[in-house]
Amino acid sequence: MKQLSFIGLLVALFLISGCKKEKDQDKDDDDIVGTPVMISGEVDMSATSVARVLALSSTNTHKLVDVVNNHFSIELDNGKPWGLVFLDNASQPLGVLSMGNGIDALPLHYISAGVSAIDLLVITRNGNVFTPAHNPLGSEIQLTSQQMIAVASMDDYLVAVLKNPDVNGNGQIDLLEGKFFKLSVIYFIKPGTFSGAALTPSIDTNTLIEGYKLFLTAEDQSFPETVYFTGPGGSQLSNTGSEGYLSFTDNRVYSTPYQYNLMGTGSYIPPGGTYTIQYGGSTLTFNLADQSYVNNNIVYPWPTLALNSNGTMNSMSWVYRILSGTVNFDISALMRGLEIQIEGEGNKCSSHQNSDRLYDSGKLPVSTTAHTFSCQNIDWGTGVPYPGWKHIDRVMMTYEDHYDASYVVMYEKY
């Protein structure tokens, strides 16, 4: 793999933007806010051991309510997905609410406008799966078949915590003892390259996802300096020490080294299976569902550049694609924001500390499909290189989804 200095910086920016945590279970004041939705239901008599319901959001916010006379209701913010975990009298997990089709978290960010309540009606239990008589998918929450596939793939890292909320295995749910542990991912995607004077990339999806990093977010009273990741076969993680971490007031985020396949030409994604992390004297366990669908369903923006008459960059427009072609569903229900970053040699639009960074757009609205650069002095760079030649090395388009995964889409220029 070509060593790129910008990867570490992008990872740092991703971590900083994604590390706000909610400590008060009765509040929801994190950085993604919607409007309240009341979720209610009746637990079937066959599952009368259910005493409480724990709700956990993709932004690590949590709420806890009692089940009274087999009924519960809980007010959740519709700006994000939430999962529901059913607990017994000893606050031990019994199972998770499932909507079927691989979706085990309520995608409330898809909820239809004006919906303020969802009654799940009678909820029956089969092992550790709790199924509502009223499934909001298709009614209060409308999803196309493609959106259904996307949501089922995106919720896996959240579901890994929902299905095992006692990640450190000490017999207590982590959140209820003031701790939190979460596994997440950042994908590095290379759909094509800019060749010569072309202003639209030439497509090359043989290695669509070049690699990834996994992250452990830990909220705790004290933190080890290094944690050690071990994954299932094919993960290349075997007691692999963390590459580094970022510390915040009440949490720390650890990163694996960059994972990629030196010899292969196909996409490289985290294999499904059991991931363990040696965290001080504890072993953290996450069971990740099969990830093989990610390559076919990962979304990436496909750009076209426009230049000024003097060869500097004027603007960029784009469409969204998946491996099979252009996306034909609402992308805002998948993405939390998009940022354009440009690296190369020459004039800078800002005083970014990274010597290669020429331009940062800042967060753009998800509905945006075009952007005029705020500076018009960045040289695209055509013709034969010469001393002092100003040119672009790469265009990057980064975004996060509603489940806290991050995506770095890279277009190299040759």
TADAJO-V378255 format. One record per run of one state. SS is the DSSP state (hx for helix, st for strand, lp for the rest). FROM is the first residue (numbers start at 1). LEN is the number of residues. If there is no record, write none. Layout:
# TADAJO-V378255
ss->SS from->FROM len->LEN
ss->SS from->FROM len->LEN
This chain:
# TADAJO-V378255
ss->lp from->1 len->5
ss->hx from->6 len->12
ss->lp from->18 len->18
ss->st from->36 len->8
ss->lp from->44 len->1
ss->hx from->45 len->3
ss->lp from->48 len->4
ss->st from->52 len->6
ss->lp from->58 len->4
ss->st from->62 len->5
ss->lp from->67 len->1
ss->st from->68 len->1
ss->lp from->69 len->2
ss->st from->71 len->7
ss->lp from->78 len->4
ss->st from->82 len->6
ss->lp from->88 len->5
ss->st from->93 len->6
ss->lp from->99 len->1
ss->st from->100 len->1
ss->lp from->101 len->2
ss->st from->103 len->1
ss->lp from->104 len->2
ss->st from->106 len->1
ss->lp from->107 len->1
ss->hx from->108 len->3
ss->st from->111 len->1
ss->lp from->112 len->5
ss->st from->117 len->10
ss->lp from->127 len->2
ss->st from->129 len->4
ss->lp from->133 len->4
ss->st from->137 len->1
ss->lp from->138 len->3
ss->st from->141 len->1
ss->lp from->142 len->3
ss->hx from->145 len->10
ss->lp from->155 len->1
ss->hx from->156 len->7
ss->lp from->163 len->11
ss->hx from->174 len->4
ss->lp from->178 len->2
ss->st from->180 len->15
ss->lp from->195 len->5
ss->st from->200 len->1
ss->lp from->201 len->1
ss->st from->202 len->2
ss->lp from->204 len->5
ss->st from->209 len->11
ss->lp from->220 len->8
ss->st from->228 len->3
ss->lp from->231 len->9
ss->st from->240 len->2
ss->lp from->242 len->2
ss->st from->244 len->4
ss->lp from->248 len->3
ss->st from->251 len->5
ss->lp from->256 len->3
ss->st from->259 len->2
ss->lp from->261 len->12
ss->st from->273 len->7
ss->lp from->280 len->2
ss->st from->282 len->7
ss->lp from->289 len->5
ss->hx from->294 len->4
ss->lp from->298 len->2
ss->st from->300 len->8
ss->lp from->308 len->4
ss->st from->312 len->11
ss->lp from->323 len->2
ss->st from->325 len->2
ss->lp from->327 len->4
ss->hx from->331 len->3
ss->lp from->334 len->1
ss->st from->335 len->11
ss->lp from->346 len->11
ss->st from->357 len->4
ss->lp from->361 len->3
ss->st from->364 len->1
ss->lp from->365 len->5
ss->st from->370 len->3
ss->lp from->373 len->6
ss->st from->379 len->1
ss->lp from->380 len->11
ss->st from->391 len->11
ss->lp from->402 len->4
ss->st from->406 len->8
ss->lp from->414 len->1
